[in-house]
Amino acid sequence: MALQYDVDPISNAVLTLICFLLATETSDGALDIDNFSAAGMFTAIIIAIFVTMMFRYFLVHKLVIRLPEGVPAAVSNSFVSLTPAALCIAIVWFVRIVLGIDINDLISALFSPLVAGVASLPGTIVYVLIYSLLWICGIHGDLMLEGVVTPIWLSLMAENAAALAAGQPI
């Protein structure tokens, strides 16, 4: 996504990682390692989209620090990313630390109806019908829908694997 929006992919990836780690921080300052599993996948995706869109906004509106032409690109790119990085980190910090909102729980709650729908037999049937209809229209149905469904099914498979390992029914 960063490449398509002409955003420096290295700076964007590093900033996304920083914001994700900040979002997974617990109230006592430790990292919640449960968010590094399938449970945190939606959080990582949403934070990556947020950071990329903020980066793009700052670049389009020229709200970045520009250095003269003679400065090497690596140095110039790091100064360009300072303003969006500061704002993204400040926003995530404010929401997670100051307001005390668990971003992962919030995003999981927002996606829970979608997860519940796709995790059921009727939801799977609807997925297969939409998938098939897209193929009839000449569109690769699986590629169109897998971005939404794959993270859900991966998290459900991880829950089943954990239940199986604990000796509980899957």
C-alpha positions, 0 to 999 in steps of 0.5 A: 500500500505504501508503494502504491501511494508513493510513501517510503516503504521502509519508514512506513513499515518501521512506523507501523511496527512502532505504532503496533507495539505501542497499541499492544502495550498493557496498562503496566507498560509491558507488551501483551504477547497475545496480540502477536498471534492471530488475535492481533492480526486485525489490529496490525492491518488497521494500524498499517492502513492508518499509518499509510494514510496519515503518511500519504496525507502529510506528503500530499499536503506538503506538511513535511520537513524538506531538505535541500536537493544536495542532501542524500535520499536516506537522510532526506527521507528520514526528515520527511517521515518525522512529522507523520511519525510524530503525529501517528505515535502521538495519536496511538499513545493518546488513545492507548495510554492516556484514554486507556482504550485497548485498541486490540479489544476495540478492533476485535469488538468491531470485527466480531459480527463479521467473524461470527458471520463468516465462522458460521455455516450460513456465512460460509455458504454466502462466501461461496455464493459470492465467490462463485458469482464473481467467477461467473462475472469474470472476476477472480472471486477468491482473490477479491474476498481472501483479504477479508476472509483469510485473517478471520479463518486464520484466527479461527484455526489458531483458536482451534489449534490452541483448544486442541493443544489444551485438550478441549473440544475444537 
